[in-house]
Amino acid sequence: MAETPVAENITLEDLRKKMEDFAKERDWEKYHSPRNLLLALIGEVGELSEIFQWKGEVPKGLSDWKEEEKVHLGEELSDVLLYLVRLSDICGVDLGKAALRKIGLNAIKYPKFDGSPL
């Protein structure tokens, strides 16, 4: 059985390096073009979507979900994250910096709600 890594303070850089090593160990780098990774990411988003497809609205925290459903959700969310991290690495994008920059741009575009009516 594969060893489960400890999830304490994992950074995007840790994930990037683990994905890079994983691909190298399997000689998969030749398949990890931006296009191929994007298509794989889209496929994983589809699998994630299937989990919610027939559930209607679900409560925050998924209190009415079975534990195995939550585990499956975690696996699919992880697949999406890992392909996104790998894609950003292959494209030479520092995902953490890009995400922080985007949050800053969104804060300008969508200022804090001041409570006043339109």
C-alpha positions, 0 to 999 in steps of 0.5 A, a space after each residue: 500500500 502506498 504511503 500517505 504523505 503527512 499533510 502538515 503545512 504543504 505548500 504549492 511548491 511542495 506539491 509542484 516538486 512532488 508532481 515533478 518527481 512523480 512524472 520523472 519517476 514514471 517517464 511521463 514528462 514527455 506526455 505532460 505538454 500544456 495541452 495534454 495537462 489542460 485536457 486531463 484537468 478538464 476531465 478531472 473537473 468533469 469527474 468532480 462535477 459528476 459528484 454534485 450532478 444529481 444532488 441539487 443544492 448541498 449544505 455547507 460542510 456537507 453534513 448529510 453526506 456519507 463519509 465515503 462520499 466526502 473521501 471521494 470528493 477529496 480525491 477528485 478535488 485533489 486530482 483537479 489541484 494536482 493537475 492545475 499545479 502541474 500545468 502551471 509548473 509546465 507553463 512556467 507560472 508561479 501559481 501562488 504568486 499568480 493567485 495572490 495577484 488575482 485576489 488583489 485585482 479582484 479586490 479592486 474590481 469588486 470593492 468591499 460591501 459598505 452596507 449601503 443600498 445601490 
